[in-house]
């Protein structure tokens, strides 16, 4: 029969597991941001998709270009979400192994360290991917010159800035 750990040992293990659990909360907040951005991208893509079908000429070309960028942004955000979830899964395994090592008196320090390092690499990759999505978005958010410098004619036929 496996000897059960003392309450103080379990309390110490819980203290060790708190940092990864707080990290999980942070990843959850990051996932919330990513999912929110994805929802806005999808909403915009649906709107542009309708406009593409009814536009012609330069406006059509602009809409097609925008929908291509939106498609790319969706893919990039999905990758960031995948990497974040993979990181969260690795952190969950770290917490499970911390308790298993304590419960079964197993020496899993190396495995736990490797898993935690993997979680950090995955999270860093998710953040880098998120930065890529932000860059894609900021490159496409430009107001066209014809809108910026649009002049309106008044009732007398003269242009107003």
C-alpha positions as CSV (number, residue, x, y, z in Angstrom):
1,X,0.0,0.0,0.0
2,X,1.2,3.5,-0.9
3,X,1.7,5.7,2.2
4,X,-0.5,8.8,1.9
5,X,1.3,12.2,2.2
6,X,0.8,14.3,5.3
7,X,-1.4,17.4,5.2
8,X,1.6,19.7,5.3
9,X,3.1,18.0,2.3
10,X,-0.2,18.4,0.4
11,X,-0.4,22.1,1.4
12,X,3.2,22.6,0.2
13,X,2.3,21.0,-3.2
14,X,-0.8,23.3,-3.5
15,X,1.5,26.3,-2.9
16,X,3.8,25.0,-5.6
17,X,0.8,24.6,-8.0
18,X,-0.5,28.1,-7.4
19,X,1.9,29.8,-9.8
20,X,0.9,27.6,-12.8
21,X,-2.8,28.0,-11.9
22,X,-2.4,31.8,-12.0
23,X,-0.7,31.4,-15.3
24,X,-3.7,29.5,-16.5
25,X,-5.9,32.5,-15.5
26,X,-3.7,34.8,-17.6
27,X,-3.8,32.5,-20.6
28,X,-7.6,32.4,-20.2
29,X,-7.7,36.2,-20.4
30,X,-5.4,36.2,-23.5
31,X,-7.7,33.6,-25.1
32,X,-10.6,35.9,-24.4
33,X,-8.9,38.7,-26.3
34,X,-8.0,36.4,-29.2
35,X,-11.6,35.1,-29.5
36,X,-12.9,38.6,-29.3
37,X,-10.6,39.7,-32.2
38,X,-11.6,36.6,-34.2
39,X,-15.3,37.4,-33.7
40,X,-14.7,41.0,-35.0
41,X,-12.7,39.7,-38.0
42,X,-15.5,37.2,-38.9
43,X,-18.1,39.9,-38.6
44,X,-16.2,42.2,-40.9
45,X,-15.5,39.4,-43.4
46,X,-19.2,38.7,-43.6
47,X,-20.0,42.3,-44.3
48,X,-17.2,42.6,-46.9
49,X,-18.2,39.4,-48.5
50,X,-21.6,40.9,-49.3
51,X,-20.0,44.1,-50.6
52,X,-17.7,42.2,-52.9
53,X,-20.6,40.7,-54.8
54,X,-22.2,44.0,-55.4
55,X,-19.1,46.2,-56.1
56,X,-17.3,47.0,-59.4
57,X,-14.0,48.5,-60.5
58,X,-11.5,49.9,-58.0
59,X,-14.0,49.4,-55.2
60,X,-14.3,45.7,-56.0
61,X,-10.5,45.3,-56.1
62,X,-10.2,47.0,-52.7
63,X,-12.9,44.8,-51.2
64,X,-11.3,41.6,-52.6
65,X,-7.9,42.7,-51.2
66,X,-9.5,43.4,-47.8
67,X,-11.2,40.0,-47.7
68,X,-8.0,38.3,-48.4
69,X,-6.3,40.1,-45.5
70,X,-9.2,39.2,-43.3
71,X,-8.9,35.5,-44.3
72,X,-5.2,35.6,-43.4
73,X,-5.9,37.3,-40.1
74,X,-8.5,34.6,-39.2
75,X,-5.8,32.0,-39.8
76,X,-3.2,33.8,-37.7
77,X,-5.6,34.3,-34.8
78,X,-6.6,30.7,-34.9
79,X,-2.9,29.7,-34.7
80,X,-2.5,32.0,-31.6
81,X,-5.6,30.4,-30.0
82,X,-4.2,26.9,-30.7
83,X,-0.8,27.7,-29.3
84,X,-2.4,29.2,-26.2
85,X,-4.6,26.2,-25.6
86,X,-1.6,23.9,-26.1
87,X,0.3,25.9,-23.5
88,X,-2.6,25.7,-21.1
89,X,-2.7,21.9,-21.5
90,X,1.0,21.7,-20.8
91,X,0.5,23.7,-17.6
92,X,-2.4,21.5,-16.5
93,X,0.0,18.5,-16.9
94,X,2.5,20.3,-14.8
95,X,0.0,20.7,-12.0
96,X,-1.2,17.1,-12.3
97,X,2.4,15.8,-12.2
98,X,3.2,18.0,-9.2
99,X,0.5,16.3,-7.3
100,X,1.3,12.8,-8.7
101,X,4.9,13.2,-7.8
102,X,3.9,14.1,-4.2
103,X,1.3,11.4,-3.9
104,X,3.4,8.6,-5.3
105,X,6.8,9.9,-4.1
106,X,8.0,9.9,-7.7
107,X,11.0,11.9,-9.0
108,X,9.5,13.9,-11.9
109,X,11.4,17.1,-11.5
110,X,13.0,16.9,-15.0
111,X,9.7,16.0,-16.7
112,X,7.9,18.9,-14.9
113,X,10.6,21.4,-15.8
114,X,10.5,20.3,-19.4
115,X,6.7,20.5,-19.6
116,X,6.8,24.0,-18.0
117,X,9.5,25.1,-20.4
118,X,7.4,23.8,-23.3
119,X,4.4,25.7,-22.0
120,X,6.4,28.9,-21.9
121,X,7.7,28.3,-25.5
122,X,4.1,27.7,-26.7
123,X,2.9,30.8,-24.9
124,X,5.7,32.9,-26.4
125,X,4.8,31.6,-29.8
126,X,1.2,32.5,-29.2
127,X,2.1,36.0,-28.3
128,X,4.4,36.4,-31.3
129,X,1.6,35.1,-33.5
130,X,-0.8,37.6,-31.9
131,X,1.7,40.4,-32.7
132,X,1.7,39.3,-36.3
133,X,-2.1,39.5,-36.4
134,X,-2.0,43.0,-34.9
135,X,0.6,44.0,-37.6
136,X,-1.7,42.6,-40.3
137,X,-4.6,44.5,-38.9
138,X,-2.7,47.8,-38.6
139,X,-1.4,47.6,-42.1
140,X,-5.0,47.4,-43.5
141,X,-6.5,50.1,-41.3
142,X,-5.8,53.1,-43.5
143,X,-8.3,55.7,-44.5
144,X,-8.2,56.2,-48.3
145,X,-7.1,59.5,-49.6
146,X,-10.3,60.1,-51.5
147,X,-12.1,59.9,-48.2
148,X,-9.6,62.0,-46.3
149,X,-9.5,64.8,-48.9
150,X,-13.1,64.5,-50.0
151,X,-14.7,67.9,-50.8
152,X,-18.4,68.5,-50.8
153,X,-20.1,70.8,-53.2
154,X,-22.6,73.3,-51.7
155,X,-25.9,74.2,-53.3
156,X,-24.2,76.9,-55.4
157,X,-21.8,74.4,-57.0
158,X,-18.7,75.5,-55.2
159,X,-16.5,73.0,-53.4
160,X,-16.2,73.0,-49.6
161,X,-13.3,71.3,-47.8
